[in-house]
Amino acid sequence: MAEKLDYSNLGFAYHTPEKRYVANFKNGAWDEGGLSGDSNVVLNESAGVLQYCQQVFEGLKAYRWKDGSIVCFRPDLNAERMFRSAAFLEMPSFPVERFLSALDEVVKANADSVPPYGTGGSLYIRPYLFASGIVIGVQPAEEYQFRIFTTPVGPYFKGGATPIALMVSDFDRAAPHGTGAIKAGLNYAMSLHSHEIAKNKGFAENVYLDAAKREFVEETGGANILFVDREDRLIVPKSDSILPSITRRSLLYVAEEILHIPVEERPVRFSEIPDFKECGLCGTAAVISPVGKIQDHDREILFQSGMEKPGKIMTKLYETLSGMQNGEIPAPEGWIRKIV
Ligand SMILES: *Cc1c(COP(=O)(O)O)cnc(C)c1O
């Protein structure tokens, strides 16, 4: 292994992996692709990604189970989402089946760096696709590169989940009919400014409202938002400019089919928020981060579940889904891809 790692103290950081997967698109076709020992990418100064930000990405994890096996959680959905993201930015999509076999290859090659079972750590996997070809007039490039690298990460919350505080952003994340529903680096580039503002004011993240009217709740910079109402229903904002989170989709299924919690997926007015009991953010990184309060300029909205501990329903959802990922609770058919 390249680096000796202390698995109990890993944060979320890049540690150079032994191997990464690389494939190139040239002359209208993807080449065979394969593993590479080189962590650097050398590009022409006028590469499309550097000039016009043609880039899309994914994020998922490999988990070590008690029996030593290594699995991924619903990676077919990451492959399909990246396929759609690429098409929207006029990039050649990487075939879903090839995405999955590349994933197997790169996880196997880095199996030594998947944190042991019980540490709460996992192997974070970053597939991405960018324009490597030269452009200067505005147009899609003709050459692209697809890569997958991995890096071991620690548990998202050390010593149990503590609720976070959010603030309502004065900026917008995604316009109606824009790129909000695709996973592209460009959506993050423009969120950095408001993220720094939130961080400097002591908030963990921004809540973005709908860009057209600022009436409806969209999501945060990098995670979807969930609420629990007074009737213990799971309330999930619906909008075409929200990134379709795989964690959210899985949680909705778990809520309805396994825990028998009623689910409502619909546009959610910001004015409804004070009526909700619980709030959480969902995504691959944390599964669910409980939210204790949301600051809307001078007004503080404190959820009933408070800032001390996660709400009851969020806890149940979190325990069930992370139990499936860690092999402690059986998952629905097709959700687990065993790699090693
Ligand atoms: C990736 C991402 C999410 C979470 O999606 P998961 O598939 O659950 O990891 C949510 N919002 C945004 C903006 C994202 O980029």
The ligand as an SDF file (V2000), in Angstrom:
LIG
                    3D

 15 15  0  0  0  0  0  0  0  0999 V2000
  -24.6440   13.8840   -5.2750 C   0  0  0  0  0  0  0  0  0  0  0  0
  -25.6400   14.8610   -4.7920 C   0  0  0  0  0  0  0  0  0  0  0  0
  -26.6520   14.5100   -3.8820 C   0  0  0  0  0  0  0  0  0  0  0  0
  -26.7310   13.1740   -3.2140 C   0  0  0  0  0  0  0  0  0  0  0  0
  -26.9240   12.0910   -4.0850 O   0  0  0  0  0  0  0  0  0  0  0  0
  -26.6220   10.6040   -3.6400 P   0  0  0  0  0  0  0  0  0  0  0  0
  -26.8230    9.8270   -4.8990 O   0  0  0  0  0  0  0  0  0  0  0  0
  -27.5900   10.2320   -2.5950 O   0  0  0  0  0  0  0  0  0  0  0  0
  -25.2190   10.5820   -3.1300 O   0  0  0  0  0  0  0  0  0  0  0  0
  -27.5980   15.4720   -3.5480 C   0  0  0  0  0  0  0  0  0  0  0  0
  -27.5380   16.7140   -4.0500 N   0  0  0  0  0  0  0  0  0  0  0  0
  -26.5750   17.1010   -4.9130 C   0  0  0  0  0  0  0  0  0  0  0  0
  -26.5760   18.4890   -5.4240 C   0  0  0  0  0  0  0  0  0  0  0  0
  -25.6020   16.1830   -5.3160 C   0  0  0  0  0  0  0  0  0  0  0  0
  -24.6410   16.5700   -6.1650 O   0  0  0  0  0  0  0  0  0  0  0  0
  1  2  1  0
  2  3  1  0
  2 14  2  0
  3  4  1  0
  3 10  2  0
  4  5  1  0
  5  6  1  0
  6  7  2  0
  6  8  1  0
  6  9  1  0
 10 11  1  0
 11 12  2  0
 12 13  1  0
 12 14  1  0
 14 15  1  0
M  END
$$$$
